[in-house]
């Protein structure tokens, strides 16, 4: 099979569009609302954006259990503090994530099972040094998921000179339709936004409307085993 050069000039199609990606999310029985858990390297998601010739500056790890989802983000290579604004979450630095609890790859407009979350490493609290999590409306959505109340998301962050780590616990009740036994596959897309380093997405870049079109999302399989 002929290889694709992602750096070729005059490229008409993003190479990521040629594939329907399926990722595995392994089980981890840590309590998403504990402040003790961390995820090992075995839970790391592959950096599929490299297929399109993009440079990576962040690593995302993820796990699941019946209580909810856990994510661990590491961003490196920074010389400035992240730009995070509670009033402008959709523009803030941090993890932007899209989850469809029914995994409907054929739809182009979000349903009530589709969620858009934004998690920032700072910007909250009196000193604006605490992480923030929010559920945002998806543009052109047919319906919206139920609102996320306080206590449904647990966050902690570690700021460093060259970047940060962000630990995210999402309760199962924050995800409309979340049912791992009946629906063990989720629609899934994420991007790490950084005004200094750029935009690192799971697959397609910002030139395509993945932020509002679930057909551009990947598939996330909830595996009931722990990684080897």
C-alpha positions as CSV (number, residue, x, y, z in Angstrom):
1,X,0.0,0.0,0.0
2,X,1.3,3.4,-0.9
3,X,2.4,5.6,2.0
4,X,1.0,9.0,2.7
5,X,3.3,11.9,3.3
6,X,1.5,14.2,5.8
7,X,3.9,17.1,5.0
8,X,3.3,17.0,1.2
9,X,2.4,20.4,-0.2
10,X,-1.0,20.9,-1.7
11,X,-2.5,18.2,0.5
12,X,-6.3,18.2,-0.1
13,X,-7.3,15.6,2.6
14,X,-6.2,15.3,6.1
15,X,-4.8,11.7,6.4
16,X,-6.7,11.2,9.6
17,X,-9.9,11.3,7.6
18,X,-9.0,8.1,5.8
19,X,-9.4,6.1,8.9
20,X,-12.0,5.3,11.6
21,X,-9.9,5.0,14.8
22,X,-10.9,2.8,17.7
23,X,-9.0,3.3,21.0
24,X,-9.0,1.1,24.1
25,X,-9.7,2.5,27.5
26,X,-8.7,0.0,30.2
27,X,-10.4,-0.4,33.6
28,X,-8.9,1.1,36.8
29,X,-10.9,0.7,40.0
30,X,-9.5,3.9,41.6
31,X,-12.2,6.2,43.0
32,X,-12.5,9.2,40.5
33,X,-13.2,11.4,43.5
34,X,-10.1,10.4,45.5
35,X,-7.1,12.7,45.5
36,X,-4.6,9.8,45.5
37,X,-4.9,8.1,42.2
38,X,-2.5,8.3,39.2
39,X,-2.5,6.4,36.0
40,X,0.5,4.5,34.7
41,X,2.0,4.7,31.3
42,X,0.0,1.7,30.2
43,X,-3.1,3.9,30.2
44,X,-1.7,6.4,27.6
45,X,-3.7,7.2,24.5
46,X,-1.8,7.0,21.2
47,X,-0.8,10.2,19.6
48,X,-2.7,9.8,16.4
49,X,-2.3,13.5,15.4
50,X,1.2,12.6,14.2
51,X,-0.4,11.0,11.2
52,X,-1.3,14.5,10.0
53,X,2.3,15.8,10.7
54,X,1.5,17.6,13.9
55,X,3.9,18.0,16.8
56,X,2.9,16.7,20.2
57,X,3.5,18.6,23.4
58,X,1.1,16.8,25.7
59,X,0.2,13.3,26.8
60,X,-3.3,12.1,27.9
61,X,-4.0,8.9,29.9
62,X,-7.5,7.6,30.6
63,X,-9.3,4.8,32.5
64,X,-12.8,3.9,33.5
65,X,-14.9,2.1,36.1
66,X,-18.5,1.9,37.1
67,X,-18.1,5.1,39.1
68,X,-17.0,7.2,36.1
69,X,-14.0,8.2,34.0
70,X,-10.5,9.2,35.0
71,X,-8.1,11.3,32.9
72,X,-4.5,12.4,33.5
73,X,-3.1,15.2,31.3
74,X,0.6,16.2,31.1
75,X,1.7,19.3,29.2
76,X,5.4,20.1,28.8
77,X,7.6,22.6,27.0
78,X,6.0,25.8,28.3
79,X,7.7,29.0,29.4
80,X,4.5,30.8,30.4
81,X,1.6,30.1,32.7
82,X,-1.5,28.7,31.0
83,X,-4.2,31.2,29.8
84,X,-7.3,30.2,31.7
85,X,-10.5,32.4,32.1
86,X,-13.7,31.2,33.8
87,X,-15.7,33.5,31.6
88,X,-14.1,32.2,28.4
89,X,-13.7,28.5,28.9
90,X,-14.1,27.7,25.2
91,X,-11.0,29.7,24.5
92,X,-9.0,28.7,27.6
93,X,-5.8,26.6,27.7
94,X,-6.4,23.0,28.9
95,X,-8.2,19.8,27.9
96,X,-11.2,20.1,25.6
97,X,-13.1,16.8,25.3
98,X,-16.1,15.4,23.5
99,X,-17.9,12.2,24.6
100,X,-20.8,10.5,23.0
101,X,-22.2,7.8,25.4
102,X,-24.0,6.1,22.5
103,X,-21.2,6.2,19.9
104,X,-23.2,7.3,16.9
105,X,-20.5,7.8,14.1
106,X,-23.1,8.4,11.4
107,X,-24.6,11.6,12.9
108,X,-23.3,15.1,12.1
109,X,-25.2,16.9,14.8
110,X,-24.9,16.2,18.5
111,X,-27.6,14.5,20.5
112,X,-28.4,14.6,24.2
113,X,-25.8,11.8,24.6
114,X,-23.0,14.1,23.3
115,X,-21.0,16.1,25.8
116,X,-18.3,18.8,25.5
117,X,-16.2,19.3,28.5
118,X,-13.4,21.8,29.2
119,X,-10.8,21.4,32.0
120,X,-8.3,24.0,32.8
121,X,-5.3,23.7,35.2
122,X,-5.9,27.1,36.8
123,X,-8.2,30.1,36.7
124,X,-10.5,29.2,39.6
125,X,-10.6,30.2,43.3
126,X,-9.7,33.6,44.8
127,X,-6.1,33.4,43.6
128,X,-7.1,31.9,40.2
129,X,-4.7,29.0,40.9
130,X,-7.3,26.2,41.1
131,X,-8.4,24.0,38.2
132,X,-11.8,24.4,36.6
133,X,-14.1,22.0,34.8
134,X,-17.2,22.8,32.8
135,X,-19.8,21.3,30.5
136,X,-20.3,23.5,27.4
137,X,-23.1,23.4,24.8
138,X,-22.2,21.9,21.5
139,X,-22.9,24.1,18.5
140,X,-25.8,23.0,16.3
141,X,-26.8,20.2,18.8
142,X,-30.2,18.7,18.4
143,X,-30.5,18.3,22.1
144,X,-28.3,18.9,25.2
145,X,-27.3,16.5,27.9
146,X,-28.5,17.1,31.5
147,X,-26.7,19.8,33.4
148,X,-23.6,18.9,35.4
149,X,-24.1,19.8,39.1
150,X,-21.4,20.7,41.6
151,X,-19.5,17.7,42.8
152,X,-19.9,15.6,39.6
153,X,-16.3,16.6,38.5
154,X,-13.2,16.2,40.7
155,X,-10.0,18.1,39.6
156,X,-6.5,18.6,40.9
157,X,-3.5,20.1,39.2
158,X,0.2,20.4,39.5
159,X,1.9,23.4,38.0
160,X,5.6,23.4,37.1
161,X,8.0,25.7,35.4
162,X,7.7,24.0,32.1
163,X,4.1,22.9,32.1
164,X,1.5,21.2,34.3
165,X,-0.4,18.0,35.1
166,X,-4.2,17.8,35.4
167,X,-6.1,15.0,37.1
168,X,-9.8,14.7,36.2
169,X,-12.5,12.5,37.6
170,X,-15.9,12.6,35.9
171,X,-18.8,10.9,37.8
172,X,-21.0,8.5,35.9
173,X,-24.0,10.7,36.7
174,X,-22.4,13.6,34.8
175,X,-22.6,11.6,31.6
176,X,-26.1,11.3,30.1
177,X,-26.7,7.8,29.0
178,X,-23.5,6.3,30.5
179,X,-24.0,2.6,30.7
180,X,-20.7,0.5,30.3
181,X,-22.6,-2.8,30.3
182,X,-25.1,-1.9,27.6
183,X,-23.0,0.6,25.7
184,X,-19.2,-0.3,26.1
185,X,-18.2,1.9,23.2
186,X,-18.2,5.7,23.3
187,X,-17.7,8.4,20.7
188,X,-14.5,10.3,21.7
189,X,-12.5,13.2,20.7
190,X,-10.1,15.6,22.5
191,X,-7.8,18.5,22.0
192,X,-5.2,20.2,24.2
193,X,-5.4,23.9,23.7
194,X,-2.4,26.1,24.5
195,X,-1.9,29.7,23.4
196,X,1.9,29.2,23.6
197,X,2.3,25.7,22.2
198,X,-0.7,25.4,19.9
199,X,-3.5,22.9,19.4
200,X,-3.0,19.2,19.7
201,X,-6.0,17.0,18.8
202,X,-6.6,13.3,18.9
203,X,-7.0,13.1,15.1
204,X,-8.2,15.9,12.8
205,X,-7.2,19.5,13.3
206,X,-9.2,22.7,13.7
207,X,-9.7,23.1,10.0
208,X,-12.4,20.5,10.3
209,X,-15.5,20.9,12.5
210,X,-14.9,18.1,15.0
211,X,-16.0,20.4,17.8
212,X,-19.6,20.1,16.6
213,X,-19.7,17.1,14.3
214,X,-19.7,13.6,16.0
215,X,-19.0,11.8,12.7
216,X,-15.4,13.1,13.0
217,X,-14.9,11.6,16.5
218,X,-13.1,8.4,17.1
219,X,-14.4,5.3,19.0
220,X,-13.4,4.5,22.6
221,X,-13.9,0.9,23.7
222,X,-14.3,0.4,27.5
223,X,-12.2,-2.7,28.2
224,X,-13.1,-4.5,31.4
225,X,-9.5,-5.6,31.9
226,X,-6.5,-3.8,33.4
227,X,-3.6,-3.2,31.0
228,X,-0.9,-5.8,30.9
